[in-house]
Amino acid sequence: MQKLSSDASDVSGEAFMPKGIERLTCLRTLDCFIVCGGGENESKAANLRELKNLDHIGGTLVIENLQGGGIEDTAEAQLIKNKKRLLRLELYFCDNHEDGNLIEVLQPPSDLEGLRIYNYGGIVLPNWMMALTRLQDLELVGCGNLEVLPPLGRLPNLEILVLYGMGFRRLDVGFLGIEEVENANINKGEIARVTAFPKLKRLEIWKHKELEEWDGIERRVGEEIAHC
């Protein structure tokens, strides 16, 4: 079997992935993995650990209803990192789930090109995000508890950045990945000359009512920026 879609469900219509999917080690395409939310279907539903051995999955993987999944040991559970054929990952959290350990074990391969994180309730993004040096498209949607963004401007191949319904109040040079340098040969407060977002083509900021300060960020000629 080379392809599996996420149509599995019980008579009540609640979708989940069937237990034993981990045995399909030659699986090439898995459109969507739905985490069971417990209840009467929990005994026959696969948990997130069953993704670990499906290393041939490629293309796009969507994981829905993320809410813990019984993952405790982050060292043991490298669930997605070895899926070298994966190009895009979409993570949909349930009800702003705040489990920082969970998002850490969902580290994708470093060659990932597209990432979407939806409704994540943590206050910081995962440590692995800045290792995605080939990332071209990043969407952060409904992550209302985030207090600060990592230095996304250092991602060398990022072309599209979409921030929708976020919670942070300030964007500054830290977001660009530019740091002040202390050097006797430069004027006080001068900022190191580095190129932030060297390949960025589109930046969209939508439904961001909490944003109060936009510090040290200027529009470059030819860039398309939307701010609503």
C-alpha positions, 0 to 999 in steps of 0.5 A: 500500500502506497497511499492512505487518506484520512477517511477512517471514522466510526459510525458516529462520524468522529474521524481518527486514524486506525491503530496499527498504521505504524506497520505500513512502513512503505507508505509514501503518502499520508494526506492527514493524520487525525489525533483521536480526542479520547472517548470510546474510540481511544482504544482503536485509534492510533496515537502520534507515536505511530508516525515514527516509523513511517519515514517514506512519507513525502509531499504534504502531511497535515496533523489535526486535533493536536492536544498532547497525544500521550507524548512524554519523552522528547528524546524518544519521540522524533516523530517526523524529523527523519521523513526526508521526503516531506516538503510541507507540514501543517499542524492544527492544535485543538483549542489553543493547546499549550503543550510545548513538549508536544510541538518540540517532538513534531520537529520536521526535517531540515529540508522542509519548504512549507510550514503552517502552525494553527491555533497553538497556545504556547507562549514561544515557538519551537526551538527547531524552527530556526533550523529550517534553512530551506523554508520558503513559506511560513504561516502562523495562524491563531497563535494568540498566546505567543509573546515574542517571535524568533529571529525569522529574518535569518531564515535565508530562503523564506519568501512568504510570511503570514501572521494571522490573529497573533498575540504579541504586542511588538515587532522589532529588530529581534524579529528581523534577526538583527542585533546591535553590536558593541564596537569602538569603531561604530557609533553608539546604537548603530546596527550591524549591516546584515540582510534580514529576510533576503528572499522575502516577497510577501509579508502579511499581518492580519487580524492583529489587534494587540500589535502596538509597536513596529520598531526598527522595521522599514519597508524595502522598495519592491516588497509587498506588505499587507497589514490589517 
